[in-house]
Amino acid sequence: MSFTTPHKPYSTDQGHSRGFLPHEHLHSLQFITFRLHDSVPTELMEQWRREKATLAQQEDTERWIQLNQLIEEYADSGRGACFLKDERIARLVIDTLKKNDEKQYLLHCWCVMPNHVHVLVELLGENKVVDIVQQWRSYTAHEANKLLGRRGVFWMKDYYDRYIRNEKHYQDVCRYIDRNPTKAGLPEWQWSSHADQKW
């Protein structure tokens, strides 16, 4: 895979994603995670947020990595109602992600887990992460609540986004997303770009 050959298929040992633009366009590639509102208790999320802020000031990279791993392990343990296990809701989220693919952004890889969603996306033009994520979450929350016959908050207020730094980071993120179901004990999980035969 080469930075100088945009949008060619890139293969990992777990799946595939699209290639991406040269170095000067790396800022347009974003790894995004958003979670269901009950996947992590509010008080625990606040505790982690405070600890992250302290670690950032102290520049404690090792502990920062450990904390992020702890957060991911917690998410993968399947806390909360896990509405995304419902095939109707999983398909709703995936269809929403695909709707503006090749218009506002390029999807590189994605995975809809029981209580959270991972997406590696390349923004096109002047589109911004905050606007794209708002579109995804606003529409899916409204439609999912209708399907489930419920009201109220669907997604957690905060979401995680990080730009891709280099080719290794890109490969690591692709593999992480591809392997997330197996790592979480869901080897037959079908709601991902890796498992999507039409992708």
Disulfide bonds with the S-S distance in Angstrom:
none
